[in-house]
Amino acid sequence: GGKAAYGDLFETVLACGDVVFRVGNEISFLSHIPEAIRKSFPSLATNTVIFKSGQREDSLNWLDRWIRANCHKYVKVCDPYFSWRELTILKSIPDDVKGTIVTSWKNMEGIRPGSPDVKEQFRKFWRDNVSVHDPPATIVFVVGGNDTDEFHDRYLITENVGLQFGASLNGWGNQDFTITILTSIDAANIEDNYIRPRMDISARFALEERVPIQVFTLTD
């Protein structure tokens, strides 16, 4: 009887430990939310922040604070509608943080898919509209162009955490949307299985995919 009781107690302890681990993993994102942001959203009880139509400035300020608080080594932005007009978000990235942008040709107004002119358009917009100083070290991947290479979901990933955007950056403020803070496990999964394959140019050529691609840095 005593051994059985101890066995039952041991199983109960293991089960409780598993529950604690799972709950801890689900709420671990809270440690990545800066105090200033939590004060701005006192009702924030989950990993999703809601912005209403017309709150573009509020949402960009939220993103600015989040990037400054969480991004210390690298930032990867994956958004099929990211164009040169969205480069202003790079001002939030510290100079020693490496940036990567993965986008498509969907919002490259006036530029033919595959054209190298897209590189100069990005660089010119930075110089004329963002800063006289050089941008952080950033590489841009412009991919897509056929039905087999379409992607829709939008993310910002950094070390141990990330964000999922309910709308592309160019549309923030046009309608209600959400930003979801990802756990470290989810962020790593998105980085490895959603973003990185779109950066693997050698694999694309090996498969002989006829997808217009341009890869460039924001500085010479």
N, C-alpha and C positions, 0 to 999 in steps of 0.2 A: 504494500500500500504506500509506503514512504517513497520508494523509488518511482512509482507511478506518479505520485504527486509532484516530485521534483521534475520528472519528465514533462508533465503538463505545464509546470511553472516555466521551464526552460523554453518550451514552444511558445508560450505567451510572451515571454521577453523578446524572443526573436521576431514575433509578429509585430509587437509594438515598435521595435527598432526599425523594421521595414517601413512601417507607416510614418515614423518620424523622418526617415530618410527621404521618402517620397514627398512629404509635405515640405521639407526643407528645400528640396530641389525645385519645387513649384514656386516657392516664394523667394528664392535666392535672388531674383532680379531686383527685389526691393533694395538690396544693398548697393545697387548700381545707380539708383535714382538720387541725384544730388538733393541735399536738404532744401536748397532754394526752390527746386522744382516741386518738392513735396508740399512746401508751404503755399505754393501757387495753386495747388490742387489738393486742398484738404480732404476732399471726399474720395481721393484715389485709393481704392481698396483692391484693385486687381492690377494686372500687368498691361492694361489698355487705357490709353488716354484719348478722350474724344474732343475733337475740335469742330466747331460749328462753321457754317458758311459765313464768310467775311472775316474769319480769324486767321488770315494768312500771316500777318505780322506776329501774332501771338504764337502760332505754331513754329515759325522760323526762329523766334527767340527761344522757344523751348528746345528746339533741336540744337541751337548754338550752345546753350548751357549744358545739354547732355553730352555733346561731342567734347567740349572742353573738360568735362568731369571724367569721361570714360575712355577717351581715345589717346593712348600714350605711345603706341608703336606703329600702328597702321590703321587705315580706314578703307573699306571696300564698299562702294556704292553700286548697286545693281538696279537700274531703272530704265526700261526700254524707251522712255520719253525724255530722258536726260539729254539736254543740249547745252550749248555754250551759255545760254541764259541762266542756267542753274549753277554756274561756277561760283557764285557768291557764297555758297555754303562752305567752300574751301577756306574762306577767311577764318572759320572757326577752328581749323586744324592747326596745331602747333607746327612750327617750322621743321622740327625734327621727326615728324610723323609722316610716313609714306602713304600716299593716296593712290587708289585704283578706282577707275570708273568703268563700268561695263554698261553699255547702252546699245541702241539700235539706230537704224536710219529713219525711224518713224517720224521723228520731230526735227530732222535736219533740213529745215526750210530752205529751199533754193539750191540744195546740193544733191547731185545725182548719187545714188547709192554706189559706194565703192570709190568715189572721187577723193583724191588726196587733198582737195581744197578744204575739207572739213578740219584738217589740222590747223591751217592758218586762221580759220574762222574762230576756233577755240582760243588760240593764242591772242588774236586781235581783240576779242571781247574782253579777255582778262586785262590786257594793257589799257584798253579804252574805258572800261566800265567797272573794273573791280579794284585794281591796285597798280601803282607804279612799281611796286616791289615784285620780285619773282614769286610765283606761287609755290606752295610746298611741292616736294618731289612727287609728281603725279603722272601716272601712265593711263591712257585712255584706250579702251577697246570698243570700237564701233563694229558691231556684228549684226547678223540677221539679214533678211532680205528674201527669204522664201518660207514656205509653209512648214518646212521641217525644222526651222531654226527659230521659230517664234518663241518669245517668253513674255510673261505678263507680270508676275509678282515682283514686288519692289522691296529691296532690303538695304540696310546699312549694317555692315558687320565689322567688328573690331575684336580685340583679344578678350575672350571669355564672355562676351555679351553682344547683343545686336538689336536692331529694330526692324520691324516689318511695317511698311507704310501701306495704308489703305488706299492711298491715291498717289499718283506720280507727283514729284516735286513741282512740276510746272502748273499743276492744278490745285495746289493747296489754297484753300480759302474760297474756291469756287462753289464748294458744297461741303456738307458734313463728311468727315472722314476720321479714321482712327490711326493711332500709332501704337503698335504692340511691342512691348519690351520682351525680347527673347531670353530664355535661359541659356546658360553656357552650352548645354548639350544641343539645343535647337540651333543656336548660332553656329556651332561647329558643323552640324549636319548641313545647314544651308550653304556654308562656305565651301565645304568639300564636294557636295553633290549637286548644287545648283549654280553657284557662281564660278567655281574653278573650271568646270568643263567648258564654259564659254570663253575662258581665257587660254585654252589649250589650242593654239593655232596649228601646231604641228599635227595634231590628231585630225583636224579639219582637212588639212592638205592630204594627209595619208588616206583619208576616206574619199578624196577627190570631190568634196562638196563644193558646189559652185555658189559659194556665199560671199558676197562682197565684204571685205574686211579691211579696216584701217586700224593700225596700232601706232600710237605716238605719245610723246611726252608733251607737257605744256610749256617746256622751255627748250631752247636749242641745245 
